[in-house]
Amino acid sequence: MAAAGIQYYGTGRRKTSTARVFLRPGTGGIVINRKPIEQAFPTEALRTQIRQPLSVTETADKFDILATIAGGLVGVLAPTASPGRSSEPRQEERPPPPDH
């Protein structure tokens, strides 16, 4: 049983979008700007982007996500709200160096 009042907080930014994300012990519910994820993001691809970090760590059914997002278009907002995403690309995401 999770202790009451525990939560993790992070801020994500991408282009002109800003997201405040709260990760709380729960059952996997996702609410964005007071709407269920299905209303906030119309396509499964966008919803998958948000769920990806929790799926990879096998914690998708252990936490609820509550996020407030401002600015940008729907396609830009999904990566902004994704918990655990860094604005700095990971080594494997960087393009290979040019051949000289």
N, CA, C and O atoms as a printed pandas DataFrame, in Angstrom:
     atom_number atom_name residue_name chain_id  residue_number  x_coord  y_coord  z_coord
0              1         N          MET        A               1    0.845   -1.183    0.000
1              2        CA          MET        A               1    0.000    0.000    0.000
2              3         C          MET        A               1    0.889    1.245    0.000
3              4         O          MET        A               1    1.827    1.340    0.791
4              5         N          ALA        A               2    0.596    2.191   -0.880
5              6        CA          ALA        A               2    1.394    3.412   -1.013
6              7         C          ALA        A               2    1.036    4.400    0.091
7              8         O          ALA        A               2   -0.116    4.494    0.515
8              9         N          ALA        A               3    2.036    5.124    0.542
9             10        CA          ALA        A               3    1.813    6.142    1.555
10            11         C          ALA        A               3    1.053    7.317    0.960
11            12         O          ALA        A               3    1.327    7.744   -0.162
12            13         N          ALA        A               4    0.100    7.832    1.717
13            14        CA          ALA        A               4   -0.699    8.957    1.237
14            15         C          ALA        A               4    0.168   10.195    1.098
15            16         O          ALA        A               4    1.048   10.446    1.921
16            17         N          GLY        A               5   -0.086   10.963    0.052
17            18        CA          GLY        A               5    0.608   12.229   -0.132
18            19         C          GLY        A               5    1.907   12.155   -0.914
19            20         O          GLY        A               5    2.507   13.193   -1.193
20            21         N          ILE        A               6    2.360   10.959   -1.277
21            22        CA          ILE        A               6    3.597   10.853   -2.046
22            23         C          ILE        A               6    3.310   11.161   -3.505
23            24         O          ILE        A               6    2.353   10.644   -4.080
24            25         N          GLN        A               7    4.145   12.007   -4.103
25            26        CA          GLN        A               7    4.035   12.281   -5.531
26            27         C          GLN        A               7    5.378   12.755   -6.056
27            28         O          GLN        A               7    6.221   13.252   -5.309
28            29         N          TYR        A               8    5.554   12.589   -7.352
29            30        CA          TYR        A               8    6.763   13.047   -8.032
30            31         C          TYR        A               8    6.336   14.112   -9.016
31            32         O          TYR        A               8    5.287   13.997   -9.651
32            33         N          TYR        A               9    7.144   15.147   -9.143
33            34        CA          TYR        A               9    6.791   16.287   -9.977
34            35         C          TYR        A               9    7.910   16.568  -10.962
35            36         O          TYR        A               9    9.090   16.491  -10.619
36            37         N          GLY        A              10    7.530   16.895  -12.186
37            38        CA          GLY        A              10    8.527   17.280  -13.178
38            39         C          GLY        A              10    7.939   18.275  -14.153
39            40         O          GLY        A              10    6.723   18.352  -14.329
40            41         N          THR        A              11    8.801   19.025  -14.776
41            42        CA          THR        A              11    8.389   19.983  -15.791
42            43         C          THR        A              11    9.052   19.590  -17.096
43            44         O          THR        A              11   10.252   19.318  -17.134
44            45         N          GLY        A              12    8.270   19.561  -18.170
45            46        CA          GLY        A              12    8.811   19.255  -19.487
46            47         C          GLY        A              12    8.554   20.412  -20.429
47            48         O          GLY        A              12    7.514   21.066  -20.362
48            49         N          ARG        A              13    9.517   20.660  -21.310
49            50        CA          ARG        A              13    9.357   21.736  -22.295
50            51         C          ARG        A              13    9.790   21.223  -23.653
51            52         O          ARG        A              13   10.758   20.473  -23.779
52            53         N          ARG        A              14    9.051   21.644  -24.666
53            54        CA          ARG        A              14    9.432   21.337  -26.038
54            55         C          ARG        A              14    8.832   22.414  -26.928
55            56         O          ARG        A              14    7.626   22.660  -26.896
56            57         N          LYS        A              15    9.670   23.042  -27.708
57            58        CA          LYS        A              15    9.266   24.157  -28.570
58            59         C          LYS        A              15    8.530   25.181  -27.713
59            60         O          LYS        A              15    9.130   25.744  -26.797
60            61         N          THR        A              16    7.259   25.438  -27.976
61            62        CA          THR        A              16    6.531   26.446  -27.201
62            63         C          THR        A              16    5.622   25.823  -26.149
63            64         O          THR        A              16    4.830   26.534  -25.530
64            65         N          SER        A              17    5.716   24.524  -25.934
65            66        CA          SER        A              17    4.859   23.829  -24.974
66            67         C          SER        A              17    5.564   23.653  -23.637
67            68         O          SER        A              17    6.778   23.459  -23.574
68            69         N          THR        A              18    4.778   23.724  -22.575
69            70        CA          THR        A              18    5.269   23.462  -21.231
70            71         C          THR        A              18    4.283   22.544  -20.535
71            72         O          THR        A              18    3.072   22.757  -20.598
72            73         N          ALA        A              19    4.806   21.518  -19.868
73            74        CA          ALA        A              19    3.950   20.582  -19.134
74            75         C          ALA        A              19    4.436   20.475  -17.697
75            76         O          ALA        A              19    5.634   20.391  -17.429
76            77         N          ARG        A              20    3.481   20.479  -16.787
77            78        CA          ARG        A              20    3.757   20.154  -15.387
78            79         C          ARG        A              20    3.158   18.771  -15.184
79            80         O          ARG        A              20    1.963   18.573  -15.403
80            81         N          VAL        A              21    3.972   17.823  -14.771
81            82        CA          VAL        A              21    3.523   16.432  -14.665
82            83         C          VAL        A              21    3.682   15.956  -13.228
83            84         O          VAL        A              21    4.749   16.088  -12.628
84            85         N          PHE        A              22    2.606   15.402  -12.691
85            86        CA          PHE        A              22    2.609   14.820  -11.360
86            87         C          PHE        A              22    2.422   13.319  -11.511
87            88         O          PHE        A              22    1.477   12.866  -12.157
88            89         N          LEU        A              23    3.313   12.560  -10.922
89            90        CA          LEU        A              23    3.261   11.114  -10.940
90            91         C          LEU        A              23    2.928   10.680   -9.522
91            92         O          LEU        A              23    3.684   10.950   -8.588
92            93         N          ARG        A              24    1.783   10.001   -9.363
93            94        CA          ARG        A              24    1.328    9.605   -8.032
94            95         C          ARG        A              24    1.052    8.106   -8.019
95            96         O          ARG        A              24    0.637    7.547   -9.035
96            97         N          PRO        A              25    1.275    7.452   -6.891
97            98        CA          PRO        A              25    0.915    6.038   -6.819
98            99         C          PRO        A              25   -0.559    5.873   -7.179
99           100         O          PRO        A              25   -1.410    6.635   -6.720
100          101         N          GLY        A              26   -0.851    4.870   -8.005
101          102        CA          GLY        A              26   -2.229    4.666   -8.445
102          103         C          GLY        A              26   -2.367    3.419   -9.297
103          104         O          GLY        A              26   -1.663    2.428   -9.102
104          105         N          THR        A              27   -3.293    3.491  -10.248
105          106        CA          THR        A              27   -3.630    2.311  -11.051
106          107         C          THR        A              27   -3.399    2.502  -12.539
107          108         O          THR        A              27   -3.799    1.648  -13.330
108          109         N          GLY        A              28   -2.766    3.597  -12.945
109          110        CA          GLY        A              28   -2.469    3.805  -14.355
110          111         C          GLY        A              28   -3.336    4.840  -15.039
111          112         O          GLY        A              28   -3.289    4.964  -16.263
112          113         N          GLY        A              29   -4.125    5.586  -14.287
113          114        CA          GLY        A              29   -4.964    6.624  -14.876
114          115         C          GLY        A              29   -4.138    7.803  -15.363
115          116         O          GLY        A              29   -3.137    8.168  -14.748
116          117         N          ILE        A              30   -4.566    8.397  -16.477
117          118        CA          ILE        A              30   -3.860    9.560  -17.022
118          119         C          ILE        A              30   -4.884   10.655  -17.288
119          120         O          ILE        A              30   -5.842   10.458  -18.035
120          121         N          VAL        A              31   -4.669   11.810  -16.668
121          122        CA          VAL        A              31   -5.548   12.966  -16.830
122          123         C          VAL        A              31   -4.687   14.142  -17.262
123          124         O          VAL        A              31   -3.693   14.473  -16.616
124          125         N          ILE        A              32   -5.086   14.769  -18.369
125          126        CA          ILE        A              32   -4.334   15.893  -18.918
126          127         C          ILE        A              32   -5.279   17.077  -19.062
127          128         O          ILE        A              32   -6.299   16.994  -19.746
128          129         N          ASN        A              33   -4.930   18.167  -18.416
129          130        CA          ASN        A              33   -5.781   19.367  -18.408
130          131         C          ASN        A              33   -7.211   19.023  -18.014
131          132         O          ASN        A              33   -8.170   19.489  -18.629
132          133         N          ARG        A              34   -7.335   18.195  -16.973
133          134        CA          ARG        A              34   -8.625   17.777  -16.405
134          135         C          ARG        A              34   -9.484   16.943  -17.356
135          136         O          ARG        A              34  -10.697   16.845  -17.173
136          137         N          LYS        A              35   -8.859   16.343  -18.367
137          138        CA          LYS        A              35   -9.564   15.474  -19.311
138          139         C          LYS        A              35   -8.884   14.106  -19.319
139          140         O          LYS        A              35   -7.667   14.020  -19.152
140          141         N          PRO        A              36   -9.654   13.044  -19.509
141          142        CA          PRO        A              36   -9.007   11.736  -19.681
142          143         C          PRO        A              36   -8.111   11.772  -20.921
143          144         O          PRO        A              36   -8.357   12.542  -21.849
144          145         N          ILE        A              37   -7.087   10.947  -20.928
145          146        CA          ILE        A              37   -6.122   10.952  -22.026
146          147         C          ILE        A              37   -6.796   10.746  -23.383
147          148         O          ILE        A              37   -6.339   11.298  -24.384
148          149         N          GLU        A              38   -7.865    9.967  -23.432
149          150        CA          GLU        A              38   -8.554    9.711  -24.703
150          151         C          GLU        A              38   -9.179   10.977  -25.287
151          152         O          GLU        A              38   -9.305   11.097  -26.506
152          153         N          GLN        A              39   -9.563   11.904  -24.446
153          154        CA          GLN        A              39  -10.118   13.175  -24.931
154          155         C          GLN        A              39   -9.012   14.179  -25.241
155          156         O          GLN        A              39   -9.127   14.961  -26.185
156          157         N          ALA        A              40   -7.954   14.158  -24.455
157          158        CA          ALA        A              40   -6.873   15.129  -24.641
158          159         C          ALA        A              40   -6.040   14.842  -25.884
159          160         O          ALA        A              40   -5.593   15.767  -26.561
160          161         N          PHE        A              41   -5.828   13.551  -26.188
161          162        CA          PHE        A              41   -5.025   13.158  -27.339
162          163         C          PHE        A              41   -5.828   12.197  -28.202
163          164         O          PHE        A              41   -6.092   11.071  -27.782
164          165         N          PRO        A              42   -6.222   12.620  -29.402
165          166        CA          PRO        A              42   -7.170   11.852  -30.218
166          167         C          PRO        A              42   -6.607   10.581  -30.859
167          168         O          PRO        A              42   -7.381    9.704  -31.243
168          169         N          THR        A              43   -5.295   10.461  -30.984
169          170        CA          THR        A              43   -4.759    9.280  -31.667
170          171         C          THR        A              43   -3.998    8.380  -30.702
171          172         O          THR        A              43   -3.441    8.842  -29.706
172          173         N          GLU        A              44   -3.985    7.095  -31.013
173          174        CA          GLU        A              44   -3.282    6.118  -30.188
174          175         C          GLU        A              44   -1.778    6.374  -30.203
175          176         O          GLU        A              44   -1.103    6.125  -29.204
176          177         N          ALA        A              45   -1.251    6.861  -31.307
177          178        CA          ALA        A              45    0.185    7.142  -31.396
178          179         C          ALA        A              45    0.612    8.179  -30.359
179          180         O          ALA        A              45    1.651    8.021  -29.717
180          181         N          LEU        A              46   -0.171    9.224  -30.194
181          182        CA          LEU        A              46    0.158   10.255  -29.206
182          183         C          LEU        A              46    0.025    9.714  -27.785
183          184         O          LEU        A              46    0.845   10.022  -26.919
184          185         N          ARG        A              47   -1.009    8.909  -27.551
185          186        CA          ARG        A              47   -1.195    8.326  -26.215
186          187         C          ARG        A              47   -0.050    7.364  -25.890
187          188         O          ARG        A              47    0.379    7.277  -24.740
188          189         N          THR        A              48    0.439    6.651  -26.889
189          190        CA          THR        A              48    1.542    5.717  -26.685
190          191         C          THR        A              48    2.813    6.459  -26.295
191          192         O          THR        A              48    3.575    5.976  -25.457
192          193         N          GLN        A              49    3.054    7.629  -26.893
193          194        CA          GLN        A              49    4.233    8.435  -26.539
194          195         C          GLN        A              49    4.223    8.798  -25.063
195          196         O          GLN        A              49    5.267    8.776  -24.410
196          197         N          ILE        A              50    3.065    9.127  -24.539
197          198        CA          ILE        A              50    2.969    9.514  -23.137
198          199         C          ILE        A              50    3.177    8.311  -22.230
199          200         O          ILE        A              50    3.825    8.423  -21.189
200          201         N          ARG        A              51    2.638    7.169  -22.614
201          202        CA          ARG        A              51    2.738    5.970  -21.781
202          203         C          ARG        A              51    4.091    5.266  -21.875
203          204         O          ARG        A              51    4.412    4.452  -21.009
204          205         N          GLN        A              52    4.881    5.554  -22.890
205          206        CA          GLN        A              52    6.107    4.802  -23.161
206          207         C          GLN        A              52    7.066    4.687  -21.974
207          208         O          GLN        A              52    7.488    3.571  -21.672
208          209         N          PRO        A              53    7.435    5.765  -21.284
209          210        CA          PRO        A              53    8.390    5.607  -20.178
210          211         C          PRO        A              53    7.892    4.665  -19.085
211          212         O          PRO        A              53    8.678    3.915  -18.506
212          213         N          LEU        A              54    6.595    4.701  -18.801
213          214        CA          LEU        A              54    6.060    3.807  -17.775
214          215         C          LEU        A              54    5.983    2.369  -18.275
215          216         O          LEU        A              54    6.154    1.434  -17.493
216          217         N          SER        A              55    5.731    2.184  -19.556
217          218        CA          SER        A              55    5.705    0.836  -20.126
218          219         C          SER        A              55    7.090    0.209  -20.098
219          220         O          SER        A              55    7.243   -0.962  -19.752
220          221         N          VAL        A              56    8.089    0.988  -20.462
221          222        CA          VAL        A              56    9.465    0.492  -20.496
222          223         C          VAL        A              56    9.921    0.060  -19.097
223          224         O          VAL        A              56   10.615   -0.946  -18.951
224          225         N          THR        A              57    9.534    0.812  -18.087
225          226        CA          THR        A              57    9.941    0.503  -16.717
226          227         C          THR        A              57    8.960   -0.438  -16.009
227          228         O          THR        A              57    9.120   -0.737  -14.826
228          229         N          GLU        A              58    7.959   -0.892  -16.737
229          230        CA          GLU        A              58    6.942   -1.812  -16.210
230          231         C          GLU        A              58    6.250   -1.263  -14.968
231          232         O          GLU        A              58    6.007   -1.995  -14.009
232          233         N          THR        A              59    5.933    0.042  -14.993
233          234        CA          THR        A              59    5.244    0.690  -13.880
234          235         C          THR        A              59    3.938    1.347  -14.323
235          236         O          THR        A              59    3.381    2.164  -13.589
236          237         N          ALA        A              60    3.447    1.005  -15.503
237          238        CA          ALA        A              60    2.260    1.662  -16.053
238          239         C          ALA        A              60    1.024    1.480  -15.177
239          240         O          ALA        A              60    0.162    2.358  -15.139
240          241         N          ASP        A              61    0.929    0.366  -14.481
241          242        CA          ASP        A              61   -0.249    0.129  -13.639
242          243         C          ASP        A              61    0.001    0.481  -12.173
243          244         O          ASP        A              61   -0.817    0.162  -11.311
244          245         N          LYS        A              62    1.124    1.134  -11.888
245          246        CA          LYS        A              62    1.469    1.483  -10.512
246          247         C          LYS        A              62    1.368    2.971  -10.219
247          248         O          LYS        A              62    1.414    3.376   -9.057
248          249         N          PHE        A              63    1.231    3.800  -11.268
249          250        CA          PHE        A              63    1.198    5.246  -11.084
250          251         C          PHE        A              63    0.063    5.874  -11.889
251          252         O          PHE        A              63   -0.321    5.371  -12.945
252          253         N          ASP        A              64   -0.460    6.971  -11.375
253          254        CA          ASP        A              64   -1.384    7.830  -12.114
254          255         C          ASP        A              64   -0.594    9.051  -12.565
255          256         O          ASP        A              64    0.312    9.509  -11.867
256          257         N          ILE        A              65   -0.944    9.576  -13.741
257          258        CA          ILE        A              65   -0.319   10.785  -14.258
258          259         C          ILE        A              65   -1.362   11.888  -14.288
259          260         O          ILE        A              65   -2.446   11.716  -14.845
260          261         N          LEU        A              66   -1.028   13.018  -13.687
261          262        CA          LEU        A              66   -1.854   14.217  -13.762
262          263         C          LEU        A              66   -0.976   15.298  -14.365
263          264         O          LEU        A              66    0.083   15.613  -13.822
264          265         N          ALA        A              67   -1.406   15.871  -15.484
265          266        CA          ALA        A              67   -0.571   16.853  -16.174
266          267         C          ALA        A              67   -1.380   18.074  -16.573
267          268         O          ALA        A              67   -2.560   17.977  -16.909
268          269         N          THR        A              68   -0.726   19.217  -16.530
269          270        CA          THR        A              68   -1.285   20.439  -17.094
270          271         C          THR        A              68   -0.326   20.889  -18.182
271          272         O          THR        A              68    0.880   20.993  -17.959
272          273         N          ILE        A              69   -0.868   21.152  -19.348
273          274        CA          ILE        A              69   -0.051   21.482  -20.510
274          275         C          ILE        A              69   -0.541   22.781  -21.107
275          276         O          ILE        A              69   -1.747   23.010  -21.205
276          277         N          ALA        A              70    0.388   23.635  -21.508
277          278        CA          ALA        A              70    0.048   24.903  -22.141
278          279         C          ALA        A              70    0.939   25.130  -23.353
279          280         O          ALA        A              70    2.124   24.798  -23.344
280          281         N          GLY        A              71    0.350   25.700  -24.391
281          282        CA          GLY        A              71    1.102   26.082  -25.577
282          283         C          GLY        A              71    1.278   24.958  -26.565
283          284         O          GLY        A              71    1.275   23.785  -26.192
284          285         N          GLY        A              72    1.431   25.308  -27.817
285          286        CA          GLY        A              72    1.743   24.323  -28.844
286          287         C          GLY        A              72    0.539   23.592  -29.404
287          288         O          GLY        A              72   -0.598   23.806  -28.986
288          289         N          LEU        A              73    0.823   22.719  -30.368
289          290        CA          LEU        A              73   -0.188   21.902  -31.019
290          291         C          LEU        A              73   -0.234   20.534  -30.364
291          292         O          LEU        A              73    0.681   20.165  -29.628
292          293         N          VAL        A              74   -1.282   19.788  -30.622
293          294        CA          VAL        A              74   -1.473   18.483  -29.992
294          295         C          VAL        A              74   -0.278   17.565  -30.220
295          296         O          VAL        A              74    0.147   16.886  -29.285
296          297         N          GLY        A              75    0.272   17.521  -31.418
297          298        CA          GLY        A              75    1.402   16.648  -31.704
298          299         C          GLY        A              75    2.658   17.014  -30.944
299          300         O          GLY        A              75    3.500   16.153  -30.688
300          301         N          VAL        A              76    2.797   18.282  -30.579
301          302        CA          VAL        A              76    3.962   18.740  -29.822
302          303         C          VAL        A              76    3.760   18.487  -28.337
303          304         O          VAL        A              76    4.730   18.309  -27.599
304          305         N          LEU        A              77    2.519   18.468  -27.896
305          306        CA          LEU        A              77    2.233   18.327  -26.475
306          307         C          LEU        A              77    2.550   16.942  -25.940
307          308         O          LEU        A              77    2.968   16.819  -24.789
308          309         N          ALA        A              78    2.366   15.897  -26.734
309          310        CA          ALA        A              78    2.569   14.530  -26.242
310          311         C          ALA        A              78    3.984   14.303  -25.716
311          312         O          ALA        A              78    4.127   13.819  -24.593
312          313         N          PRO        A              79    5.039   14.626  -26.470
313          314        CA          PRO        A              79    6.380   14.423  -25.912
314          315         C          PRO        A              79    6.652   15.314  -24.701
315          316         O          PRO        A              79    7.432   14.947  -23.821
316          317         N          THR        A              80    6.022   16.464  -24.655
317          318        CA          THR        A              80    6.208   17.370  -23.529
318          319         C          THR        A              80    5.671   16.755  -22.251
319          320         O          THR        A              80    6.266   16.913  -21.185
320          321         N          ALA        A              81    4.548   16.055  -22.349
321          322        CA          ALA        A              81    3.898   15.491  -21.170
322          323         C          ALA        A              81    4.445   14.139  -20.774
323          324         O          ALA        A              81    4.115   13.637  -19.700
324          325         N          SER        A              82    5.255   13.547  -21.594
325          326        CA          SER        A              82    5.766   12.212  -21.321
326          327         C          SER        A              82    6.701   12.226  -20.124
327          328         O          SER        A              82    7.724   12.911  -20.156
328          329         N          PRO        A              83    6.377   11.485  -19.063
329          330        CA          PRO        A              83    7.246   11.496  -17.895
330          331         C          PRO        A              83    8.590   10.855  -18.203
331          332         O          PRO        A              83    8.661    9.847  -18.905
332          333         N          GLY        A              84    9.624   11.430  -17.687
333          334        CA          GLY        A              84   10.949   10.858  -17.855
334          335         C          GLY        A              84   11.665   11.252  -19.126
335          336         O          GLY        A              84   12.785   10.796  -19.359
336          337         N          ARG        A              85   11.066   12.074  -19.950
337          338        CA          ARG        A              85   11.717   12.482  -21.193
338          339         C          ARG        A              85   12.647   13.651  -20.907
339          340         O          ARG        A              85   12.290   14.574  -20.175
340          341         N          SER        A              86   13.796   13.608  -21.466
341          342        CA          SER        A              86   14.778   14.668  -21.299
342          343         C          SER        A              86   14.815   15.504  -22.566
343          344         O          SER        A              86   14.619   14.984  -23.665
344          345         N          SER        A              87   15.063   16.788  -22.418
345          346        CA          SER        A              87   15.182   17.633  -23.600
346          347         C          SER        A              87   16.500   17.363  -24.327
347          348         O          SER        A              87   16.626   17.664  -25.514
348          349         N          GLU        A              88   17.475   16.801  -23.624
349          350        CA          GLU        A              88   18.751   16.443  -24.239
350          351         C          GLU        A              88   18.617   15.060  -24.869
351          352         O          GLU        A              88   18.213   14.118  -24.187
352          353         N          PRO        A              89   18.946   14.915  -26.154
353          354        CA          PRO        A              89   18.826   13.597  -26.777
354          355         C          PRO        A              89   19.751   12.583  -26.115
355          356         O          PRO        A              89   20.863   12.916  -25.706
356          357         N          ARG        A              90   19.290   11.367  -26.017
357          358        CA          ARG        A              90   20.137   10.293  -25.507
358          359         C          ARG        A              90   21.149    9.930  -26.579
359          360         O          ARG        A              90   20.953   10.229  -27.757
360          361         N          GLN        A              91   22.218    9.293  -26.170
361          362        CA          GLN        A              91   23.289    8.947  -27.097
362          363         C          GLN        A              91   22.757    8.196  -28.311
363          364         O          GLN        A              91   23.155    8.508  -29.434
364          365         N          GLU        A              92   21.867    7.211  -28.128
365          366        CA          GLU        A              92   21.391    6.418  -29.245
366          367         C          GLU        A              92   20.442    7.183  -30.167
367          368         O          GLU        A              92   20.155    6.722  -31.271
368          369         N          GLU        A              93   19.950    8.348  -29.727
369          370        CA          GLU        A              93   19.040    9.138  -30.551
370          371         C          GLU        A              93   19.775   10.164  -31.408
371          372         O          GLU        A              93   19.178   10.754  -32.309
372          373         N          ARG        A              94   21.034   10.380  -31.147
373          374        CA          ARG        A              94   21.788   11.374  -31.899
374          375         C          ARG        A              94   22.134   10.824  -33.275
375          376         O          ARG        A              94   22.400    9.630  -33.416
376          377         N          PRO        A              95   22.134   11.681  -34.286
377          378        CA          PRO        A              95   22.529   11.216  -35.619
378          379         C          PRO        A              95   24.000   10.861  -35.634
379          380         O          PRO        A              95   24.781   11.412  -34.858
380          381         N          PRO        A              96   24.387    9.941  -36.514
381          382        CA          PRO        A              96   25.803    9.572  -36.582
382          383         C          PRO        A              96   26.617   10.758  -37.100
383          384         O          PRO        A              96   26.083   11.615  -37.805
384          385         N          PRO        A              97   27.905   10.813  -36.755
385          386        CA          PRO        A              97   28.737   11.930  -37.225
386          387         C          PRO        A              97   28.904   11.843  -38.733
387          388         O          PRO        A              97   28.887   10.747  -39.293
388          389         N          PRO        A              98   29.067   12.983  -39.401
389          390        CA          PRO        A              98   29.219   12.968  -40.856
390          391         C          PRO        A              98   30.557   12.349  -41.261
391          392         O          PRO        A              98   31.547   12.451  -40.537
392          393         N          ASP        A              99   30.566   11.706  -42.428
393          394        CA          ASP        A              99   31.802   11.130  -42.965
394          395         C          ASP        A              99   32.595   12.235  -43.644
395          396         O          ASP        A              99   32.041   13.035  -44.397
396          397         N          HIS        A             100   33.881   12.276  -43.377
397          398        CA          HIS        A             100   34.738   13.281  -44.019
398          399         C          HIS        A             100   35.760   12.625  -44.875
399          400         O          HIS        A             100   36.574   13.306  -45.498
